[in-house]
Amino acid sequence: MRFSKRMDMIKPSAIRSVQKRIAATENVISFAAGLPDPALFPLDDLEKATSKMIREKGELAFQYGLTKGYDPMIDKLVERMRNKEKIDASAANIILTTGSQQGLALCAMMFLDEGDVVVAENPSYLGGINACRPYGVSFIGVDTDDEGMDTKELDKVLAENPSVKMLYVIPNFQNPTGKAWSLQRRKDFMEVINKYDVIVVEDNPYGEIRFKGDFVPSLKSMDTQGKVVYLGSFSKILAPGLRIAWICADPEVVKEAELIKEGWDLQCNQFVQVQAVQYMEDFDLEAHIAEIQQLYMKKCDLMLEMMDKEFPESVTYTRPEGGMFIWVVLPENVDADVLLDTALEHGVAYIPGEPFFANGGPKNTIRMNFTTVSEDQIKKGIKILGDVLKTVC
Ligand SMILES: Cc1ncc(COP(=O)(O)O)c(C=O)c1O
């Protein structure tokens, strides 16, 4: 088959092959997922909102809509950006996307040419990295500490590499590490990037799942030069199956994204936009988010408590204040991918961390998810994993 040359740059994700290994093993307690807890989907409320909107707005919901998005949905997002993120947005700054994954793909197409360099946190979300790969770019990973990206290192990288075109960052409860950047680090980051001609893609699907600590403003809210493209999503605060997400950016960026979307899919699903607006009008999304925060905090606290008790002292891990993941660092001589076979034999699964590094990275890291497992599974699974770790750490 005469596929495009671009297809040579698209490789199956290393995580998918790990997930296949896990799926092939029966009765595992899996900390490998990256999904929200389905018990939190507000099914009854969504059913009521959906019936009502079909009755009252059915003709609108099943019809074609605007490429930019359904106007009442855009109004809700403008409100959200202003009230929750303190971003001075108007309708001209917003375009709906089919998941923030499409936002990432749109950014890659809009900004990247062959030979460009993308800077990402080390490690970072694989889906963001992979969205850039078809454009023939290379990557530079910049390390993060507990405060966020190392901005001194970033400054050096940007000064030495004029081909850096785009920075991809997840400042809130990052996938895979669960880390959140401090306010000072965000300010330092903005100061650095403002010196260079670059675009920053700020991916924020977890920001509203803060269950501890104080709100920290987004990079976009500090953006005085229109350089930050903010990606938001309903996947973690309502339901990922809806595929509702948005870009909040300079109107010039929104216009370009609209042009691309016309060719890709004409528009986002009109039905779910009308449905979600009806849900937000009739039910309390903020109260629902508070419920998610409470449950995730309980599960995260329990997992950390179990890790404190069961993991060997040579193993360290992040203590997230939100999101869905904990990042575990094993002693340097332990290969988390090899150890996964032993873990699976004992009935537990996790994701080895190495694939999250754009240019490859240390083999002794693990991503643990605490949202899809029950409290019983957390207790049992962490005890088992602790025993497995004690054999090698
Ligand atoms: C950091 C990050 N960005 C983007 C996405 C994609 O989210 P969406 O469901 O909005 O496409 C995910 C999904 O897990 C993610 O972790």
The ligand as an SDF file (V2000), in Angstrom:
LIG
                    3D

 16 16  0  0  0  0  0  0  0  0999 V2000
   -2.3420   15.3250   29.7950 C   0  0  0  0  0  0  0  0  0  0  0  0
   -3.4830   14.8850   28.9360 C   0  0  0  0  0  0  0  0  0  0  0  0
   -3.8250   15.6280   27.8900 N   0  0  0  0  0  0  0  0  0  0  0  0
   -4.8430   15.2810   27.0830 C   0  0  0  0  0  0  0  0  0  0  0  0
   -5.5650   14.1210   27.3010 C   0  0  0  0  0  0  0  0  0  0  0  0
   -6.6830   13.7770   26.3670 C   0  0  0  0  0  0  0  0  0  0  0  0
   -7.8910   14.1610   26.9510 O   0  0  0  0  0  0  0  0  0  0  0  0
   -9.2590   14.2680   26.1600 P   0  0  0  0  0  0  0  0  0  0  0  0
  -10.1210   13.1880   26.6900 O   0  0  0  0  0  0  0  0  0  0  0  0
   -9.7950   15.6360   26.4830 O   0  0  0  0  0  0  0  0  0  0  0  0
   -8.9630   14.1210   24.7090 O   0  0  0  0  0  0  0  0  0  0  0  0
   -5.2340   13.2970   28.3800 C   0  0  0  0  0  0  0  0  0  0  0  0
   -5.9710   12.0480   28.6110 C   0  0  0  0  0  0  0  0  0  0  0  0
   -5.7810   11.3040   29.5020 O   0  0  0  0  0  0  0  0  0  0  0  0
   -4.1610   13.6950   29.2200 C   0  0  0  0  0  0  0  0  0  0  0  0
   -3.7870   12.9510   30.2740 O   0  0  0  0  0  0  0  0  0  0  0  0
  1  2  1  0
  2  3  1  0
  2 15  2  0
  3  4  2  0
  4  5  1  0
  5  6  1  0
  5 12  2  0
  6  7  1  0
  7  8  1  0
  8  9  2  0
  8 10  1  0
  8 11  1  0
 12 13  1  0
 12 15  1  0
 13 14  2  0
 15 16  1  0
M  END
$$$$
